[in-house]
Amino acid sequence: MLGGGLRRQDLVILCGDIGSGKSSLGLGIAVRSALAGTPTTFLSGEMTEERLMERVLALEGRASIDDLRTGRVDEATRSAVGAAAVRLRDVPLQFKALSGHAFREVEEALDAVPRRELLVVDSLQMVGTEQPVQAAEEIAAGAARALKAMALDRDVTVLALAHLPRHRATRRDPRPTLDDLGALGAVKQHADLVLAIYREEMYRPGGGVEGATELIVAKNRNGPTGFVDLYFYRQWLRFEDMLDPEP
């Protein structure tokens, strides 16, 4: 559906409601890309490097994040986590904190990677701008413009996670739309690809399969729109293709 995957010079937006799993899916994409040999940087305004590594080990080792933190893991899980740590030891993946004070910290994070190819930003609303703006929508709009310009100038793929300030869970169809991104329309204008997470269980408890997820391709400048079915393993913080899960 994406025509070969993520492309250099593109701004990709991954959006969803609070608690939908944006950070988990964004981190999963970063890890999968790095394991494939793509130099990847993950900027987080919400978690430290230690917390991110916990999540990566849970994701790759199929372990409960709570059990990892408390050390309550059986031998099989311990072995799986150990194997995941070995696989990840030399992958080109780095984590950086994102304070949101200025856009130059995003540029500095890219400068630290010699062969940069993928930058994941968690989140768009945490990207600082050089302009003295006040409104949250203006900040997000400026961040979208700056990230798209960076993707073009640095020849990288930028994947930015984004909140949905205009989303209303009580409407008839709570699936995310492009207009839910707000930001004066700048995000949907500058993004080459917009992916949206929709988990029915969040809005209609008992009305859908727990963990069942639609990953909606809401905008695709170079291909079709539509959706794919994923499954979210909450205990592992891991998304998998429902029709073709990994062994």
QUIJO-V168547 format. One line per field, one symbol per residue. ss: DSSP state (A for helix, B for strand, O for the rest). phi: phi as a letter, one per 40 degrees, with the letter a starting at -180 (. if undefined). psi: psi as a letter, one per 30 degrees, with the letter a starting at -180 (. if undefined). Layout:
ss=???
phi=???
psi=???
This chain:
ss=OOOOOOOOOOBBBBBBOOOOOAAAAAAAAAAAAAAOOOOBBBBBOOOOAAAAAAAAAAAAAOOOAAAAAAOOOOAAAAAAAAAAAAAAOOOOBBBBBOOOOOOAAAAAAAAOOOOOOBBBBBOAAAOOOOOOOOOAAAAAAAAAAAAAAAAAAAOOBBBBBBOOOOOOOOOOOOOOOAAAAOAAAAAAAAOOBBBBBBOAAAOOOOOOOOOBBBBBBBBBOOOOOBBBBBBBBOOOOBBBBOOOOOO
phi=.cghhcbcgcbbbbbiccgchdccccccccccccccgcdbbbcbcbbcdccccdcccccccfbcccccccgcbccccdccccccccccdbccbbbbcbcgcaccccccccccbdbcbbbbbbbdccccbccccbccccccccccccccccdcccfbcbbbcacbcbcbcccdbcccbccccgffgcccccccabbbcbbdccbbdgcaccgcbbccccaacbacbiabcbbbcdcbfbbbcccaccc
psi=eghgakklgkjkkjlllkgfgeeeeeeeeeeeeefggjjkkjkkgflleeeeeeeeeeeffhlkeeeeefgikleeeeeeeeeeeeefegkikkkkljfgelfffeeeeeffjeikekkkkjleffkllfkilekeeeeeeeeeeeeeeeeeefhlkjjkkklifgkjfflejgkklefffbhgfeefefkfkjkkkjjefffikfflkkfkkkjkjfkjfgallbllklkjjeffhkklkefilk.
